[in-house]
Amino acid sequence: MTKLSVNINKIATLRNARGGDRPNVVQAAKDCERFGAEGITVHPRPDERHIRYRDVYDLKEVVTTEFNIEGNPTPDFLKIVKDVRPAQATLVPDAPDAITSNAGWDTLTHKDFLTDVIGELKELGIRTSIFVDPDVRMIEGASFVGTDRVELYTEAYAKGYPTNPEEAIRSYLVAAQKAQELGIGLNAGHDLDLDNLKYLKDTLPGLLEVSIGHALICDALYLGLENTIQLYLRQLK
């Protein structure tokens, strides 16, 4: 069964809009787990515009499912990951001023850098995942650097799904098959929602985990957090 990791960045965004501690990020993570989430994802950025570095340390004390920290492997990011030692670190090549992640790694160009970072993290027992576009060459490059998993960047799939699902998922299916062939675990994330999630899960072989934040939190405003998480889990069965 594909696991659901809930990205709680948007909870932190709402908190930061007014200062203070409402909503409480730590309590939100605990509630997501209580409502059925099988992982918690955070993406601390250098400007701390949503998840703050302090949040990551606080969450480590309470998350009982899989804790996934994602972000650009800068020295500050790597220090947090090495201190906290989450179940998984997802490496994302986003620029400091990026509104959201908008591209995967070029695993061939950055082979030496990624190999070094992944080696350091795996020595600490941290599972590694690399954010990549659905490109067979990037999957092959990921195998060269020694990552445990790749996370397919699914924005293009989500945009194409409403008009032509089969075409939208074509490159993702090829990438997933290549990952399976090379023995690399498969995750996926970005713009997944209640409309497009089931087709992705049913079509991609070996999909281990999806990380969903923005759409899930938007749905929760209308449907309630507990009900929303259950609806997403239903799509993954």
FENGI-V664728 format. One record per pair of residues at least 6 apart in sequence whose C-alpha atoms are under 6 Angstrom apart, sorted by sequence separation. I is the first residue (numbers start at 0). J is the second residue. D is the distance in whole Angstrom. If there is no record, write none. Layout:
BEGIN
i->(I;I)
j->(J;J)
d->(D;D)
END
This chain:
BEGIN
i->(14;43;93;160;14;159;219;156;92;156;128;66;69;71;127;128;130;132;66;67;68;69;70;71;127;128;129;130;131;132;186;65;67;69;70;71;128;129;131;185;186;188;71;185;186;187;188;192;186;38;42;37;38;39;40;41;42;103;104;38;40;42;103;103;114;106;172;3;4;6;8;25;107;157;3;4;5;6;106;2;4;5;6;106;148;153;154;147;148;149;150;151;152;153;154;12;133;148;149;150;197;11;87;89;133;11;86;87;88;89;90;91;135;87;89;8;133;8;34;1;3;5;6;1;2;3;4;5;6;1;5;1)
j->(21;50;100;167;22;167;227;167;104;168;146;85;88;90;146;147;149;151;86;87;88;89;90;91;147;148;149;150;151;152;206;86;88;90;91;92;149;150;152;206;207;209;93;207;208;209;210;214;209;64;68;64;65;66;67;68;69;130;131;66;68;70;131;132;144;137;203;36;37;39;41;58;140;190;37;38;39;40;140;37;39;40;41;141;183;188;189;183;184;185;186;187;188;189;190;49;170;185;186;187;234;49;125;127;171;50;125;126;127;128;129;130;174;127;129;49;174;50;225;206;208;210;211;207;208;209;210;211;212;208;212;235)
d->(5;5;6;6;5;5;6;5;6;6;6;5;6;6;6;6;6;6;5;5;5;4;5;5;5;4;5;5;5;5;6;6;6;6;5;5;5;6;6;5;6;6;6;6;5;5;5;6;6;5;6;6;4;5;5;5;5;5;5;6;6;6;4;5;4;5;6;6;6;6;6;6;5;6;5;4;5;4;5;6;5;6;6;6;5;6;5;6;4;5;4;5;6;5;6;4;6;6;6;5;5;5;6;6;5;5;6;5;5;5;5;5;5;6;6;6;5;6;5;6;6;6;5;5;4;5;5;5;4;5;6;6)
END
